[in-house]
């Protein structure tokens, strides 16, 4: 039987790039993209696309049977800042969605593998803040973090009890240029680059010396596929793996941007997201991922800044040209 992958939350920051990368590797027809949004020509021309709400278990089960899905990337979730604005909805989407996917994998043996993204948000004030170990106090203070850690525990439970092959990573903040992130605390680190290429000053919602673990999208995709392709017997945990590439503060990132765009200006007006950032690690120890399945990132801060600014500038010129043609 051919492997068919369903991406849930395919229009999000991660979903857009994971689905494109998988389609490149295995063919457009082998990847079924799903999201809450109604289909558009731009979505369906790239390959199969379904409008789907992951909190609806019946619709999800029907789609999985119809398309003979063997692998699911369950990427739909409310992130930390959106979750604090609407904790009830964050619980509903993040928990019901995850349970629906896990129950489906338990019952439907055609499903071979599940991917569940976790986050640095599973850590809290009692976690060591520097080089946070893989196994540590998990006392998240956000609804997002609570749902991600509960999700991790469910993944480990469904693996041990029902043999579901579910794998997970604790992503740091992910930085990318193709699709914007939405509703996260680490989003500032993407906004900075957009402002820089538009020659606009940026007002950061975190203090200048707030360190957080971060990663460039190509590294996030590489780590995800490496984990999903690792032989089962190399995985020593079924909780999510700690994962990191770079740790920096807004001030350090601004200095990196200024190497390429010397006129970039940044100022700081911390809001409610500062407390979220303060409850998360400054840096992460991901030695278990390195030891178990050979994780090693490619991008440091300056390499990422160069690539982000380059790609966003090209995108801006392309959009300007389109506008000029259409006007
Ligand atoms: N990027 C996420 C957020 O800021 C953390 O996983 O909510």
Boltz pocket constraint, residues with backbone or C-beta under 6 A from the ligand:
constraints:
  - pocket:
      binder: B
      contacts: [[A, 79], [A, 80], [A, 81], [A, 118], [A, 119], [A, 120], [A, 121], [A, 144], [A, 171], [A, 172], [A, 173], [A, 174], [A, 183], [A, 184], [A, 185], [A, 186], [A, 187]]
      max_distance: 6.0
